[in-house]
Amino acid sequence: MSAAGGYLKGLKGLAGLGGLMGSGSSRGPQGLNPYGNDRPSRRPSWRTLLAALAVAAGCMLMGLVCVVMGDMVAQKPVFFVVLPVALIVAFMFLANPKALLLTIVLLRAIANPVLEEARFASFGGLGGLVNLAVILLAAVFWMREPRRIPRAAWMVWLPFIAMQAVGLLYSPDKLPELRTFLGTLSTMAMFVVAFYVVEDWTSFDRILKLVIWSSVPVAIYTLIAIARGDVHVTNDPAAMGRYKGPFSHPNILAFYLVLMQGVLLYLWKNARTLASTTTGARLAMAGYLLVLLALLAATKTRSAWMAAGAMFFLYGLLFERRFLLYLLLVPLLALLVPDIRDRVLDIGQGNVVVQYAKLNSFTWRRVLWADAVSWMAPARYAFGYGSGGFFFNSPTFFSLSGGMTTGAHSVAVQMLFDVGVVGLATYYWKYLRAAQIFWRFRRDDGLLSAMFIALLIGYIVVSLSDNMLSYLVFNWFFWFVMGAGCAIVCRVRPDVGHRAPRILGRRARPWSARPA
């Protein structure tokens, strides 16, 4: 009994010790903590689990990307730069969006060969990444300052982009046209972002100078191509000997050069430049303008020649009459060059459509347009056949297609066929609204108003006979410049962006200075 009693007393003592230690814990009677402290063990929170899963998913994604990139690099070595460039773009997007935008503007033109090479038919590749970055930049800028862009500026693009989205819904070939729509959306984004980098006249001039500096590598690239004889390869003997620079077609280079000439002429002749720059700087601008004119001649793009001539004619007529004399001398000197003379005379040959006849480019276009319009059903005149309808149906209606697809070679015909009269109206509305903004600024800065309206008219004219909507690089720069012009107009004259324009009924001279 004594032994049994001692044993029971020992058990009670251990129980008391356990109770004593348990009572010392702030958590109540949970017993001893295996970690030797008074806090109980806790399971990981749901945030920690999600973070761990995100890290694991990121690692798996990076591994997959490395495997895919390895296969791509084996096919095209240029894809070796895709991942580093993507990381740089992502970092700059987060760190300094405006710096990313200005970097894209500066390097986009000369980087075109790399972007063209780093692409696949199924998706845009590196060029698609740059397009997406621009769209996201426009969205970020707008969310930060939604009131920065006035209603008049929005109405330049919104009807057209809305109709393009509607046309995508009944497109006969949706996936390629979705990529085309995103390219058009990125062009609109370039117009939008210009409002967020133009604050005043100083920033406006800097943006235009940045655009001009972006053309310097393009000019050097093209001069090297001319020295090496790297001409554009084509099946048309009449179009041989043309140079395309870093772009995919000589026409893109030609229209790009016309835009640069218009911007450079404005920078050279505006009152701020004349008051603040040295004679040497102005001579450098004049010399570079001559270089751009020589490169334009090397493209052998007749419509671009006419657009440039009309622009300089308008400038000479309104501001400096001596430019009219230059405009007479330059064509006469250009005709002394055999290649240019042959290119001009080619328009007079091959105008008769007969069997086995070789047509010149303009007559071939006329046959294409006539076949397209005559094939359209009257019920389709209003809204067309959907985005990409012309290209998709061209083997059916074009008598000279040979079973191959072809573009419309006219934005007007393409818009009419794809999205009908309604879509065509929104296309011309875009230029009309932009021209109205510049027109109302004619008494504040007549040179800006005249040059930017001349560029708009030139675009409309050349788009009558070319696939201008397919020239993404040129459209980017064109609408970025137009956006910068609209931005400075709306900054200096806020009433332009908020009051309905009235063009008729003014008695003042169209390009006279605005009274103080």
Buried (B, 14 or more C-beta within 10 A) or exposed (E): EEEEEEEEEEEEEEEEEEEEEBEEBEEEEEEEBEEEEEEBEEEEEEEEEEEEEEEEEEEEEEEEEEEEBEEBBEEBEBBEBBBEBBEEBEEBBEEEBEEBBBBBBBBBBBBBBBBBBBBEEEEBBBBBBBBBBBBBBBEEBBEEEEEBBBEBBBBBBBBBBEBBEBBBEBBBBBEBBBBBBBBBBBBBBBBBBBBBBBBEBEBBBBBBBBBBEBBBBBBBBBBEBBEEEBBBEEEEEBBEBBBBBBBBBBBBBBBBBBBBBBBBBBBBBBEEBEEEBEEEEBEEBEEBBEBBBBBBBBBBBBBBBBBBBBBBBBBBEBBEEEBEEEBEEBEEEBEEEEBBEEBBEBBEEBEEBEEEEEBBBBBBBBBBBBBBEEBBEEEBBEBBBBBBBBBBBBEEBBEEBEEEBBBBBBBBBBBBBBBBEBBBBBBBBBBEBBBBBBBBBBBBBBBBBBBBBBBBBBBBBBBBBBBBBBBBBBBBBBBBBBBBBBBBBBBBBEEBBEEEEEEEEEEEEEBEEEEE
